[in-house]
Amino acid sequence: MIKEEWLVIPDTNFLLVPGQFGVDVISELNRILDVKFRVAVPNVVLQELELIERKSRGRDLMAIRMARKLAERFEVVDVGRFGDGPTDDQILEFAVKRGRTIVCTNDRKLRKRLREKGVPVVYLRSKKILELEGMVG
């Protein structure tokens, strides 16, 4: 039996990690995830990046541009059909309803909500490595 691959979806703050902390999130995902996976960026995250890019300057703007460049490497997934409202709610709803989804976020509240629903979470630890919270396999 072939196991279905996991979908890894980053939120906005997670995509900013390379630009803010110099962490290669793709290498780190490959290091910590011992399952077949593919990365897909939620459409609402792309919209959020566009919005904050217009308001940003200096180092923040550089981090956002890096995030957008990183996001371009992956497919876009429409999470809006699973709910509406704030981006975090849409990501949570999508991950719960789809199953086999790992969410990448540094947002403590979202992390807690995802874990309560049994959704695995990847987050940045000590500003230098990624860590997986929850079971995959």
C-alpha positions as a LaTeX table, in Angstrom:
\begin{tabular}{lrrr}
\hline
Residue & $x$ (\AA) & $y$ (\AA) & $z$ (\AA) \\
\hline
Met1 & 0.00 & 0.00 & 0.00 \\
Ile2 & 1.34 & 3.40 & $-0.97$ \\
Lys3 & 0.87 & 6.05 & 1.69 \\
Glu4 & $-0.57$ & 9.33 & 0.55 \\
Glu5 & 1.87 & 12.21 & 0.85 \\
Trp6 & 1.44 & 14.89 & 3.48 \\
Leu7 & 0.66 & 18.45 & 2.51 \\
Val8 & 2.86 & 21.02 & 4.25 \\
Ile9 & 1.36 & 24.49 & 4.37 \\
Pro10 & 3.26 & 27.51 & 5.70 \\
Asp11 & 1.54 & 30.57 & 7.10 \\
Thr12 & 2.73 & 34.11 & 6.47 \\
Asn13 & 5.09 & 34.46 & 9.43 \\
Phe14 & 6.73 & 31.12 & 8.64 \\
Leu15 & 7.57 & 32.24 & 5.09 \\
Leu16 & 9.37 & 35.24 & 6.61 \\
Val17 & 11.79 & 32.98 & 8.54 \\
Pro18 & 14.49 & 32.79 & 5.81 \\
Gly19 & 14.60 & 36.57 & 5.44 \\
Gln20 & 14.48 & 37.28 & 9.17 \\
Phe21 & 16.65 & 34.50 & 10.58 \\
Gly22 & 18.60 & 33.10 & 7.61 \\
Val23 & 17.16 & 29.60 & 8.09 \\
Asp24 & 16.84 & 27.36 & 5.03 \\
Val25 & 13.32 & 26.14 & 5.75 \\
Ile26 & 13.27 & 23.64 & 2.88 \\
Ser27 & 16.43 & 21.84 & 4.03 \\
Glu28 & 15.08 & 21.89 & 7.57 \\
Leu29 & 11.73 & 20.42 & 6.49 \\
Asn30 & 13.59 & 17.63 & 4.70 \\
Arg31 & 15.66 & 17.04 & 7.85 \\
Ile32 & 12.76 & 16.79 & 10.31 \\
Leu33 & 9.98 & 15.22 & 8.22 \\
Asp34 & 10.44 & 11.51 & 7.71 \\
Val35 & 7.42 & 11.24 & 5.43 \\
Lys36 & 6.68 & 11.96 & 1.79 \\
Phe37 & 5.43 & 15.54 & 1.55 \\
Arg38 & 4.88 & 18.46 & $-0.75$ \\
Val39 & 4.66 & 22.13 & 0.11 \\
Ala40 & 1.70 & 24.23 & $-0.97$ \\
Val41 & 1.13 & 27.86 & $-0.08$ \\
Pro42 & $-2.39$ & 28.93 & 0.91 \\
Asn43 & $-3.87$ & 31.58 & $-1.38$ \\
Val44 & $-4.72$ & 33.70 & 1.68 \\
Val45 & $-1.04$ & 33.73 & 2.70 \\
Leu46 & $-0.04$ & 35.09 & $-0.71$ \\
Gln47 & $-2.69$ & 37.80 & $-0.37$ \\
Glu48 & $-1.39$ & 38.68 & 3.10 \\
Leu49 & 2.20 & 38.92 & 1.82 \\
Glu50 & 1.11 & 41.29 & $-0.96$ \\
Leu51 & $-0.74$ & 43.43 & 1.55 \\
Ile52 & 2.15 & 43.76 & 4.01 \\
Glu53 & 4.68 & 44.24 & 1.21 \\
Arg54 & 2.98 & 47.52 & 0.29 \\
Lys55 & 3.35 & 48.80 & 3.86 \\
Ser56 & 6.91 & 47.61 & 4.52 \\
Arg57 & 10.32 & 49.22 & 4.22 \\
Gly58 & 13.96 & 48.22 & 4.71 \\
Arg59 & 14.75 & 44.83 & 6.23 \\
Asp60 & 11.08 & 43.90 & 6.56 \\
Leu61 & 10.57 & 44.53 & 2.87 \\
Met62 & 13.59 & 42.35 & 2.02 \\
Ala63 & 12.21 & 39.51 & 4.18 \\
Ile64 & 8.81 & 39.81 & 2.50 \\
Arg65 & 10.35 & 39.74 & $-0.97$ \\
Met66 & 12.32 & 36.62 & 0.00 \\
Ala67 & 9.11 & 35.07 & 1.31 \\
Arg68 & 7.29 & 35.78 & $-1.94$ \\
Lys69 & 10.17 & 34.36 & $-3.97$ \\
Leu70 & 10.12 & 31.21 & $-1.83$ \\
Ala71 & 6.34 & 30.93 & $-2.16$ \\
Glu72 & 6.61 & 31.06 & $-5.96$ \\
Arg73 & 8.41 & 27.71 & $-5.92$ \\
Phe74 & 5.29 & 25.90 & $-4.72$ \\
Glu75 & 1.74 & 25.28 & $-5.83$ \\
Val76 & $-1.02$ & 27.45 & $-4.42$ \\
Val77 & $-3.82$ & 25.82 & $-2.47$ \\
Asp78 & $-7.20$ & 27.50 & $-2.08$ \\
Val79 & $-8.06$ & 27.23 & 1.61 \\
Gly80 & $-11.00$ & 29.64 & 1.33 \\
Arg81 & $-13.44$ & 26.93 & 0.31 \\
Phe82 & $-13.04$ & 25.43 & 3.80 \\
Gly83 & $-14.09$ & 28.56 & 5.64 \\
Asp84 & $-13.70$ & 32.29 & 5.69 \\
Gly85 & $-12.60$ & 34.88 & 8.18 \\
Pro86 & $-9.05$ & 35.46 & 9.40 \\
Thr87 & $-6.20$ & 33.68 & 7.64 \\
Asp88 & $-5.39$ & 31.57 & 10.71 \\
Asp89 & $-8.99$ & 30.31 & 10.90 \\
Gln90 & $-8.95$ & 29.36 & 7.22 \\
Ile91 & $-5.65$ & 27.48 & 7.60 \\
Leu92 & $-6.92$ & 25.66 & 10.70 \\
Glu93 & $-10.20$ & 24.71 & 9.04 \\
Phe94 & $-8.40$ & 23.49 & 5.90 \\
Ala95 & $-5.88$ & 21.38 & 7.85 \\
Val96 & $-8.56$ & 19.77 & 10.01 \\
Lys97 & $-10.93$ & 18.98 & 7.13 \\
Arg98 & $-8.27$ & 17.80 & 4.67 \\
Gly99 & $-6.27$ & 15.64 & 7.07 \\
Arg100 & $-2.64$ & 14.60 & 6.35 \\
Thr101 & $-1.67$ & 18.26 & 6.60 \\
Ile102 & 1.26 & 19.74 & 8.50 \\
Val103 & 1.05 & 23.46 & 9.22 \\
Cys104 & 4.22 & 25.56 & 9.53 \\
Thr105 & 3.74 & 28.52 & 11.86 \\
Asn106 & 5.44 & 30.46 & 14.63 \\
Asp107 & 2.13 & 31.86 & 15.85 \\
Arg108 & 1.68 & 30.49 & 19.41 \\
Lys109 & $-2.11$ & 30.79 & 19.42 \\
Leu110 & $-2.49$ & 29.08 & 16.05 \\
Arg111 & $-0.01$ & 26.37 & 17.09 \\
Lys112 & $-2.04$ & 25.66 & 20.22 \\
Arg113 & $-5.33$ & 25.54 & 18.30 \\
Leu114 & $-3.86$ & 23.21 & 15.66 \\
Arg115 & $-2.41$ & 20.84 & 18.27 \\
Glu116 & $-5.75$ & 20.73 & 20.10 \\
Lys117 & $-7.29$ & 19.49 & 16.83 \\
Gly118 & $-4.50$ & 16.93 & 16.33 \\
Val119 & $-2.81$ & 18.75 & 13.43 \\
Pro120 & 1.01 & 18.41 & 13.36 \\
Val121 & 2.88 & 21.72 & 13.48 \\
Val122 & 6.37 & 22.77 & 12.42 \\
Tyr123 & 7.82 & 25.87 & 14.04 \\
Leu124 & 11.13 & 27.72 & 14.40 \\
Arg125 & 13.00 & 26.90 & 17.59 \\
Ser126 & 15.80 & 29.02 & 19.05 \\
Lys127 & 15.69 & 31.16 & 15.89 \\
Lys128 & 17.77 & 28.57 & 14.04 \\
Ile129 & 16.16 & 25.13 & 13.62 \\
Leu130 & 12.74 & 23.79 & 12.79 \\
Glu131 & 10.93 & 21.45 & 15.13 \\
Leu132 & 7.95 & 19.18 & 14.57 \\
Glu133 & 5.20 & 19.00 & 17.18 \\
Gly134 & 2.76 & 16.10 & 16.77 \\
Met135 & 2.71 & 12.74 & 15.04 \\
Val136 & 3.11 & 12.08 & 11.32 \\
Gly137 & 3.48 & 8.79 & 9.53 \\
\hline
\end{tabular}
